[in-house]
Structures are given as structure tokens and as C-alpha cells.
Amino acid sequence: MIQKNGASGVLSVVIPCYNEASTIETILRRVFAQDIVGEVIVVNDASTDESLRVLEGISDKRLRVSSLAKNQGKGNAIATGIKLSSLPFLIIQDADLEYDPNEYTRIITPLIDGLADVVYGSRFLTGGPRRALYFWHRVGNNLLTLLSNMATNLDLTDMETCYKAMKTEIAQRITLKEQRFGVEPEITAKLARMKLKIFEVPISYNGRTYEEGKKINWKDGFSALRCIVKYGLLRID
């Protein structure tokens, strides 16, 4: 039985990690500071920097590290972490510092209260501070979200958000096929087919530049379009 007030240790945090040695320790410290977190699953996607060494130096009983021998992409890392999750709820967390773990409780409260099956943290709803960066990225995000909504009949404001939280048993019913950033529209399309109660809550966002390590690019935008058609319109499993 989950206690609605002061629920602790009910959240699995899945962190795909590829060459994030400069930020992984900081983000883990912020994640571990959240009482609601019961386990943290970092999937080291064959990083070529010092990410694994940094992870091996972190001592916290909630941390589980799964290291892949070959780089397979963010989508595969997320799928691996979902399979390893064991607590009632899970959330996806990037290994950089763009998203703030202090917002976990607000994000998963609709799950704990039984109002929602899935909660997206939206960077574009009125809420916390948001770093102003690339105009065309915002246009691309809005366009992809619009096309995804047309394919799924949802009215999301931020389909591409990292912060997707849900009941773990729901996440583990999804078979993910996409290895890179196409996993975002794939997850959304497959959740939409399940006729779930999907909520959004506003979140803050501290985006980073390419010089600071941002990895997504215009090619991933075209891949997302392909995934919207494949999983949303054509409903391919």
C-alpha cells in the first residue's frame, strides 16, 4: 500500500548515460536528495569518456549501474532501464543538468493520488524558469508535438520532454524498438493506444548548447517524423 502523504522510496529513476562524465555525479547527487526515490538505474551506453569510472566511485545503495558493451542509443538504454525497474512508479532522467529532480514529487503526485497513469513534465506550460536557447529547436518541438497529437489524438504540449513518469507495470508492457531519440514519439504513440489517463505538469528547463554537450540534431527530427508515422498513424508495434 502506497501512502499518499510523505510517500518515500516508491520511484525508480532510469538514467541513460553516454559520455556524461562532467555531469553524471552532480545529477545523481540531486536525484539522491529526493526522498521519493527508491532506486536509480543508470544505463551506461558504452561511454568512451570517464562516465563509468565516475559511476564506480559513487556509493549509494539505491544506485544500480548496467553497462552495455556496445553503444546502442538512448532508446535502447531506456528500454534496458525500464526492464530493471522494480518500484511502483518510474521516471526517465537525462544524465545532463537540463531537468531538475526537485520536481519529481510534483510530477508523480497525480500517479500516487490515482488521478493519472502517466505524467509528462512539460517545458512549455506556464511554470518554472526556462532557459532561452534555440528558436528553431522550439519550432521543431512544437511541430513534432502537433504531428504526434494529430496521430494519437492527445493534446500534449511537449511530446519530446525527457520527463515521462508512469506506473512501472505500464512501462514494462511496452516493447521499445527505437534506439535513438525516436523513442520519444514511439513511447507516446504506444501509451496513447493503451487508453490511459495521461496528465501534464509544468516543469522548469535549463537547456544546454551544443558546446555544452547537447546531442540531438536535425537528423533526429526527421527520425521523429518517421516514428510518428510508423507508431502513431500506421500503429506498428
N, C-alpha and C positions, 0 to 999 in steps of 0.2 A: 504494500500500500504506500503510495507516494503522498507525503504530507504537503499540502499546498502552501502552507506558511513555513518559510525557512527551509524549503527543500534543499538538501545538500547531497552531493555525490551522485546525482541522477543523470549527469550529462557526459556523453562520450564526445571528445573533440578529435576530429580527423584532420590531420595536417599533412598535405602533400608537400614535399620538400625537395627542391632541386637547386643546388648551388646558392643556398641562403645562409652561408656561414656568418655573414655580417649581421644578420637579424634574428636567427633562429633562437638564440639564447634569450634575447630580450622578449620576443613574443611568448616564449614558453614561461618566462617569469610572470608575465601579465596574465597568461592563461591559468597558471597555478594559483594565482591570487584570488581566483573566483571560487567561493565555497561550493558552488553548484556543480563544479567539475569533479567527476569521479575517476575518469581515466583520459589519458591523452595518447593518441596513436599517431606517431609520426612515421610516414612512409618516405624513407629516403630513396629517391628515384635515381640511384646510381650517380649521386653528385660527384663532380670532379674537383670540387674545392674542399675545404676543411669542414663541411657540414657534419659528416659522420663523426669526426674527431670531437667536435663541439658537443654533439649529442651524447657521445660516450662519456663525456665529463660531467654530465648533468645527473644529479642524484635526487630522484623523487619517485616514490613507489607508484605513483599514478602514471608514470611515463612508460610507454611501450614503443620500441623502435623496430620497424620492419624495413630491412634494407634489400633493395632489388639489385640484382647483379647487372642488369641492363636497363638503360633509360627507356621508359615506355610511355611517358607523358602523364600529365595531370589527371586525365580521366581514369587511367589505369590505377594511379596511386589512390585516388578517391575510392574506387571500387575495392581495392585491397583493404583500405582502412575501414570501410563500411562492413566488410565481412568479419573483421576482427572486433568490431564494437560489441559490447555486452550489456550496456546500461539502457534504461528505458528510452532516452532521447539522445539524439546526436546532432552535431553542428559541424559544418565544414569551415575550417580556418586556414587562410593562406599563411605561409611562413614569413611573409614580409610584415611590415608595420602599417599597412593601409587600413586595416579593420581593427576595431577596439574591443577586446574581450570584456571590458567593463560593461558592455551592453548585452552580454549573454542572458542575464536574468530577465531583462525586458523582452528579449526576443522569444525565450521559451516559456514565458508565463502563460500565453494562450494555450500552449501544449499541456502544461501542468494543470491548468484550470479546466481542461477538457473542451475548450472552445474550438481548438484547431487540431488538425492532423499534421499540418505543415505550416511553417512560418518563414517567409522571406524577409531579410533585412534590406529595406530599400534606401538607396543613397539619394533618391530623388523626391521622396516625400518630405514635407516640412519637418525638420528635426534638428539634429546636431550640426556642428560645423562641417563644411566640405571644402577641401582644397580645390581651388580653381586651376585647372590644367588645360587639357587639350580639347578645343572646341569640336573638332571632327570626331574625337572619341565619343563625346556626348551625343552628337548627331547619330553616330553609328549605334550606340547603345539604345537610343530611342527608337531607331528604325528596326533593329533586331527585336526589341521588345514588342513593338507594334506588330511585326510579322508573326512573331511567336503567338501573340494574343489572338491574331486572326486564325491561326492554325489550331489553337487549343480552346478558344472561346473563354479564356481567362481575361481579367482586366488588370494584370500586373503593371507596375510602373518601372520595375527593374529586374528583368529576367536574368540578366548577366551577373547579378550580385554573387559574391562568394558566400555570403551568409545565408545558407539554406539550412534550416533546422527542421527536424521532423521526428516522429516516433521511429525508433530504430527498426522495429519489425516492418514498418512500411519501406524504409530504405533497403532493407535486405530482401524485399520482394522484387526489387528492380534489378534487371540484368543490364549493366552498362557496357556499351560496345565502343564508345568513342575514347580515344587515347589522349587527345589534346583538349583544347578549350571548347570543342564542340560538345563536351559533356554537359555544359550549362543548358542549352536548349534541349538536349536529349533527356536530362533529368526532368525538366519542366514538362515536356510533352508526355512522358511516361507517368508522371504524377497526375497530370490532367486527366488521363484516361481512366484513372482509378476512382474518379468522382469523390475526391477528398475535400475536406474543409481546409482551404488554403487562405492564410492571412498574410498581410504585410505589416511591418512596423518600421518607422523611420530610424535610420542609423546615421552616425557620422562617417566621414570618409576622408582619409589622409592619403590621397593618391600619390604615386611616385612617378618620376620621369624615367625615360629610357636610360639616362645616365646613372640613375639610382638603382637600376636593375629591373625595370618593367619588361616583361617578356612578350606579352600579347601584341600582335601586329595585324596589319590589314589582311594578310592571308588567313588569319583566324576568323576574320569577319566573313569571308567567303565560305569558310568551313562551317560557320554557324548557320549561314543561309542554307547550305546543303542539309544540315541536320534538322532545321525547321521543316523543310520539305519532307525529308525521309521519315522522321519520327512523328511530326505533327500532322502534315497533310496526308502522307501515304500510310501512316500508322504502322510502320515496320518495326518489329520487335528487335 
